[in-house]
């Protein structure tokens, strides 16, 4: 048996002169070497660390799988949404094909797909504007509970009050089997609880729980049970009252005699008086009498308050030209379906550039100011300003409407949450809570979008947080004063559910939402330059905040803090308007200097820069498109698309200032617009593109094509008017008539004369020669006591009728430039056009208690007895022509948020064009004949 090793052998084993010499041999029966407590702890810690590392790896793998599955779910949702949209398109095309044999077809374009949906506009037209709330007809219980809120003046939109038409051809609608007129039922707008109350419910995508009542022109059995709620046919401009049915000449004479000297006061305005013996009807505008002469064939049978005919056609919004980027931010997004969503006027546009299709959400009644997309990329929230009737009164907040879903309530600033696939309104929130306008919006991200934050444009800039899916109107969790200065942006942190960031003039604020309270911390710049404006914010994937300011600097604020962690000076030469953080962590910024700059995740320049041409403006918002594509909204109301490799190209362009001039081409599907931005655009209605643009260097007020379409005349606000080639844009000549704006330009039917109506109260007559290239003044028509607003030529090119700003209707011998004093002699003259708003043929377009300036424009169709008007309230109305009965029946359409400055029909009446004033929007409507729908 060997000896036991001497004491200290173990130490020598590790520390001896020869270093490590192996473990000592164990002798049978010997005890093991002692183990220290330190080694036990080391082994234990090593085991725990290994387990922690394994756990972290497993969690990382799970997170990766969750992200992959989330992307897959998003892709499936997007695919399903696109399939639903395309199925709707195919069904619409099939329905149109089945109906074309029975009705008048309008020109179509084979390369453009057809979408066929229907809805109507339902609004008592004495209100400021209409709301288009998609949905299904309500139950009898719902209607009786709320009462009748609307009298329908039907329109032709989708199944809800939103348009998804993309076809150049009209979509005919069926009629009721037992009613020759379109069905107009009362509408009750009760929103349904959102099918997306939970952030992820892909199985509910096809469940369109529509409870918004519809008064669709498309007859369904559900509509017949509500016929007792609203009279049919179409109501008049005021609250509809049933009129006597004059079925015999005896009844007609009785009505005429009883109304001949009627003089009642309604809303402070006198009722028109009819002198049957002389055939003169006297109407009043602002107390001023206007004598209108009844044509000889109608003198024996005319009844001022008699029944009027329904319009022979309807409108359907097909295309909207323009975008609002001049004063709005973060309002362009690419949806997974491939559609770009943005807004202009009171319309949200969903534009599929590849398919050249537009759909339209028409739920708003006035200017849309902001837009936010839900994390599921299917729901959208949009906020609007107060209607015209509410803008001047701040005390309205103390007297909220008794019914928050009434037409009156829709004039208040509010937020709408809606489905981008079906265009159904899901929730209307903020009514009576928002004072002036919704400045900015954002959905929460860390919790899947269950919260919505909104900032009011009121003086205190109140910020409110909403559980938007709770109840019909959402539930306001809290409200607090945000800042005394302007607030430009608000956003939730993508990693911290309770963190909200706001920025604007002189501030960036960090908010923490806990236990129903908001704690605010102001951003501290320390010794760094404090900007006048913090103009943009975004978040990195780690939750750090990136802000851009008016000095052109970028700052990083660490997650959870309110001090600057890093600063990049001179990122842009001027304010930073937009910051985009991409999925790979890369950063893209856009500034007022017209540059789009790419940065890596550490805010180091990559060298990729895009210079935007000056004509398109500066990048107001930069967002991700498909793949490496960028979608850019600019300050000159353009939407651009492209990459750092391929140049940006315009996806949508529009005017940037007030828009007044409109001239449909006499021979092609084209029209010209011009406005105070000094730019003229020639648009193609089939390709939905700009043919050419021209900077004329002056504010444009009016325009007209020559009869052959080769020459276009542009009138300016300085009294100068230009003669220009409509194809080459070559300026042939310019002329000066006074120093006031040229209000109206019009060629005579025979093409030999041009009438120039000026704001200096005169009409200048020119003789036209040399293929409309030479103009010789014949004379000047003097006699108006106010500025000329409208004029029409007689069909034989001998006479003119004109209106003025003080409600005059005068007649002129055009060749002699003399006023015709005996106006009764003009009662039977046939007029080539009908743009004058004060004539016997337009008596019925004036609603009760109207101001003489409320109706801005009027136009008659070329081949149909159809009259269109545009008013100060953003409404377009259709009447049967002539509209000679008081308060004639009409169809009413919304979309514009400013005064409608011009309407006009294309040469074949297939489409109507309307222009908004300050909303700068140009809208293209399909004209669908009522006769075609009766064959369904």
Secondary structure, DSSP 8 states (H G I E B T S, - for coil): ------TTHHHHHHHSTT---------TT-------HHHHHHHHHHHHHHHHHHHHHHHHHHHHHHHHHHHHHHHHHHHHHHHHHHHHHHHHHHHHHHHTTTS------TTS---------B--TTSS-----------HHHHHHH-----B-----SSSSEE----SS-------TT-SS-------B-----TTSSS--GGGTT-----B----SS--HHHHTTGGGS-SS---SSS--------SHHHHHHHHHHHTT---EETTEE--EEETTTTEEEEEETTEEEEEE--GGGTTT--TTS-----SEEEEEEEEE----SS--S--EE-TTSEEEEEETTEEEEEETTTTEEEEE---SS-EEEEEE-TTSSEEEEEEB--TTTTT-SGGGGS--SSTTSTTGGGS--EEEEETTT--EEEEE-TTT-SSBEEEEEE-STTSS--EEEEE-STT-EEEEEETTSSTT-EEEEEEE--SS-EEEEEE-SS-TTEEEEEEBTEEEEEEEETTEEEEEE-B-TTS---SBEEEEEE-TTS-EEEEETTS-EEEE-TT--BEEEEETTSSSS-EEEEEE-TTS-EEEEETTSEEEEE-TTS-EEEEEEE--GGG--EEEEEE-STT-EEEEETTS-EEEE-SSS--EEEE----S-EEEEEE-SSSSEEEEEETTSEEEEEETTTTEEEEEEE-SS-EEEEEE-TTSSEEEEEETTSEEEEEETTT--EEEEEE--SS-EEEEEE-TTSSEEEEEETTS-EEEEEEETTTTEEEEEEEE---SS-EEEEEEBTTSSEEEEEETT--EEEEETTTTEE-S-GGGGTT--BS----SSSGGGGGGS-TT--TTSEEEEEE-SSSSEEEEEETTS-EEEEESS--STT---EEE---SS-EEEEEE-TTSSEEEEEESTT--EEEEEEEEHHHHTT-
